[in-house]
Amino acid sequence: MKIHLCVVGRLRNGPEKELIDDYLHRFEKIGRAHGLGPVLVNEVEDKKNGGMLNEAILLQRVIPKGAKGLSFMNLDMPYISFLQM
């Protein structure tokens, strides 16, 4: 099973990117034994500042055709929202 992380924003070089890269590397090593992976990261950037609606449109474009078991998480709100489809 392939795992796709479709995210808004581009991660720049630094400690956060190193941490994410480390977690992705760990997941790929452990996940392989369980039929999971690889993890593909699709970053989109809303350069026009169109807000959440435009971000949703950009994300929709990078979600693979025929994807199943979609989960959406929004971390930009005063609360965390989570939706599984």
VENUR-V294835 format. One record per run of one state. SS is the DSSP state (H for helix, E for strand, C for the rest). FROM is the first residue (numbers start at 1). TO is the last residue. If there is no record, write none. Layout:
# VENUR-V294835
[[SS,FROM,TO] [SS,FROM,TO]]
This chain:
# VENUR-V294835
[[C,1,2] [E,3,8] [C,9,14] [H,15,32] [C,33,38] [E,39,44] [C,45,50] [H,51,62] [C,63,70] [E,71,74] [C,75,80] [E,81,84] [C,85,85]]
